[in-house]
Amino acid sequence: MAAGFEHILNWRLLAGSHPFPGPDGGTCINEAAIVAAGLPYRTIRSSADCPPCFSTPLAAYALGLNDAMPDDERPRLMAFVLRLSGSADRAEIEERRTRFLALESIRRILPPLLDRAGFADLAARCDEASDLDEGVSAARAAAWRGGAAAQQASQRSDWTRGALASSVARSAAAAVKAAKDARCAAEVAEGAALFTEGIWGSAVTILEDALAIGRQAPDIDLLQARERLDAARAGAA
């Protein structure tokens, strides 16, 4: 991902729902990808709203990250604006992408959070999971232990420990759900980022690796994409 990529496209990514682009040019990543590809603009509230040429799990994960990332981290996603349109593939490839996002969130995102919480054995299980079944089993165990630790901390009025344990429970439970819903994989990162450093970088790398699975989006000329985004902003001003 080239440094300063977001400045070349001259666009700002925003979280959540918002009017189509304001004077500063703001949309979520999937809306920006639609405009940059030359497709008619549409409001995106979930991956189901994306054009059929967008990979559903990739779009869901990207949108989840877009909405969860702090403002200073979200520009990392601009490097993917030109890589979503045209990424849709066969059902078996989309299933493979979903499973990849889930497993890699368990392997890469959960372990540092579990280590921080003092659950080194579960961190090792997640890190060493050889397949999704092993990963989900480890994540379930982490969700249960985190929930139990949060309850114990609450009884002792240990709010700091309780918040960390609750984050473990939330992130691990999201990892279990991610095996069926790719957006939940982004929720794993969202919970872990509260207590561990470098999580957003890991999450973006997972998206990068998932994009390498199956059909690749066709090349979109960078300057042409910027012209389309500039025109959209000018038309909405």
Secondary structure as GFF3:
##gff-version 3
##sequence-region A 1 237
A	DSSP	alpha_helix	5	9	.	.	.	ID=ss1
A	DSSP	beta_strand	12	13	.	.	.	ID=ss2
A	DSSP	beta_strand	26	27	.	.	.	ID=ss3
A	DSSP	alpha_helix	29	36	.	.	.	ID=ss4
A	DSSP	three_ten_helix	47	49	.	.	.	ID=ss5
A	DSSP	alpha_helix	56	68	.	.	.	ID=ss6
A	DSSP	three_ten_helix	74	80	.	.	.	ID=ss7
A	DSSP	alpha_helix	91	104	.	.	.	ID=ss8
A	DSSP	pi_helix	105	109	.	.	.	ID=ss9
A	DSSP	alpha_helix	110	116	.	.	.	ID=ss10
A	DSSP	alpha_helix	120	127	.	.	.	ID=ss11
A	DSSP	alpha_helix	132	155	.	.	.	ID=ss12
A	DSSP	alpha_helix	159	177	.	.	.	ID=ss13
A	DSSP	alpha_helix	182	192	.	.	.	ID=ss14
A	DSSP	alpha_helix	199	211	.	.	.	ID=ss15
A	DSSP	alpha_helix	222	236	.	.	.	ID=ss16
###
